[in-house]
């Protein structure tokens, strides 16, 4: 692929993502989750199951606890890449808000009730559960606000 062809693909992607505020929001969420996933894999890539589940907690900025393992990294990476993939298409971006938002809220709820893990796979902590709740809520609010604005016309 030539540089000109690559440049054209990037410009088309950016133009499509900037078509509506919701698409841009989904792009930002996708970029955020993808970045978190990549960083989390760098911190602790272990993907063991059940009783042998291992995790790592670091202090981000010296005071924010971040607990991760490979499954946690994969969770963010997959939801992030999905967001980046659907952001250029308005209907798909809207669908992402109605699937990813509840999914993040479910993971947060399972984290709050499951202690330091979700389903004996994904390592979490209270701060992470709060962050997942905020992320899921923001995604749902973005989708809901867009749907409401469309109805009002």
C-alpha positions in Angstrom: 0.0 0.0 0.0 1.4 3.3 -1.0 1.6 6.2 1.4 -1.1 8.1 -0.6 -3.5 5.2 -0.3 -2.8 4.9 3.4 -3.3 8.6 3.9 -6.6 8.4 2.0 -7.8 5.6 4.3 -6.9 7.5 7.4 -8.6 10.7 6.1 -11.8 8.7 5.3 -11.8 7.2 8.8 -11.3 10.5 10.6 -13.9 12.2 8.4 -16.4 9.4 9.2 -15.6 9.5 12.9 -16.2 13.2 13.1 -19.6 12.9 11.4 -21.6 13.1 14.7 -20.7 13.7 18.3 -21.7 10.2 19.2 -19.3 8.7 16.7 -16.5 10.9 18.0 -17.4 9.8 21.6 -17.3 6.1 20.6 -14.0 6.7 18.9 -12.6 8.3 22.1 -14.0 5.5 24.3 -12.4 3.0 21.9 -9.1 4.7 22.0 -9.2 5.0 25.8 -10.1 1.3 26.3 -7.5 0.1 23.7 -4.8 2.2 25.4 -5.8 0.7 28.8 -5.7 -2.8 27.4 -2.2 -2.3 25.9 -0.8 -0.8 29.1 -2.4 -3.5 31.2 -0.8 -6.2 29.1 2.5 -4.5 29.7 1.9 -4.4 33.4 0.8 -8.0 33.9 0.0 -10.4 31.0 -0.9 -13.5 33.0 -4.2 -15.1 31.8 -4.6 -18.0 34.4 -8.1 -19.2 35.4 -9.7 -19.9 38.7 -7.7 -20.6 41.8 -4.5 -20.0 40.0 -5.5 -16.5 38.9 -2.7 -14.0 39.5 -2.8 -10.3 39.3 -0.7 -7.2 39.9 -1.6 -4.0 41.7 0.4 -0.9 41.0 0.0 2.7 42.3 -0.7 4.9 39.3 0.5 8.5 40.0 1.6 7.2 43.4 -1.9 6.9 44.9 -4.4 5.3 42.5 -4.5 1.5 42.8 -4.7 -0.3 39.5 -5.2 -4.1 39.6 -4.8 -6.0 36.4 -4.1 -9.3 34.8 -4.2 -10.6 31.3 -8.0 -11.1 31.3 -8.5 -7.5 32.5 -6.2 -6.3 29.7 -8.1 -8.4 27.1 -11.4 -7.0 28.3 -10.3 -3.5 27.7 -8.4 -4.3 24.5 -11.4 -6.0 22.8 -14.0 -3.4 23.8 -11.6 -0.7 22.7 -10.9 -2.2 19.3 -14.6 -2.8 18.8 -15.2 0.9 19.5 -12.6 1.9 17.1 -14.1 -0.4 14.5 -17.7 0.8 14.8 -17.1 4.5 15.3 -17.1 5.4 11.6 -20.7 4.1 11.1 -23.4 6.0 12.9 -25.8 3.1 13.5 -22.9 0.8 14.7 -21.6 3.5 17.0 -25.1 3.8 18.5 -25.3 0.0 18.9 -22.0 0.0 20.6 -23.3 2.3 23.3 -26.2 -0.1 24.0 -23.9 -3.1 24.2 -20.7 -1.9 25.7 -22.3 0.4 28.3 -24.4 -2.4 29.9 -21.4 -4.8 29.6 -19.2 -2.4 31.6 -21.9 -2.0 34.2 -22.3 -5.8 34.5 -18.5 -6.2 34.9 -18.6 -3.5 37.6 -21.5 -5.2 39.4 -19.7 -8.6 39.3 -16.6 -6.9 40.6 -18.4 -5.3 43.5 -20.0 -8.6 44.4 -17.1 -10.9 43.6 -14.4 -9.2 45.6 -11.0 -9.1 43.9 -12.0 -10.9 40.7 -14.8 -11.2 38.1 -15.8 -14.8 37.6 -12.4 -16.1 38.9 -10.8 -14.6 35.8 -10.5 -10.9 35.6 -8.6 -9.2 38.4 -10.3 -6.0 39.8 -10.3 -3.7 42.8 -12.8 -1.3 44.2 -11.3 1.7 42.4 -11.5 -0.3 39.1 -15.1 -1.2 39.8 -15.9 2.5 40.3 -14.1 3.4 37.1 -16.0 0.6 35.1 -19.3 2.0 36.5 -18.4 5.5 35.4 -17.3 4.3 32.0 -20.4 2.2 31.4 -22.6 5.0 32.6 -21.0 7.6 30.3 -21.3 5.3 27.3 -25.0 4.7 28.1 -25.6 8.4 28.7 -24.0 9.3 25.3 -26.2 6.7 23.6 -29.4 7.8 25.4 -28.7 11.5 24.8 -28.2 10.9 21.1 -31.4 8.8 20.9 -33.4 11.5 22.8 -32.0 14.3 20.5 -32.9 12.3 17.4 -36.5 11.8 18.7 -36.9 15.5 19.4 -35.7 16.1 15.8 
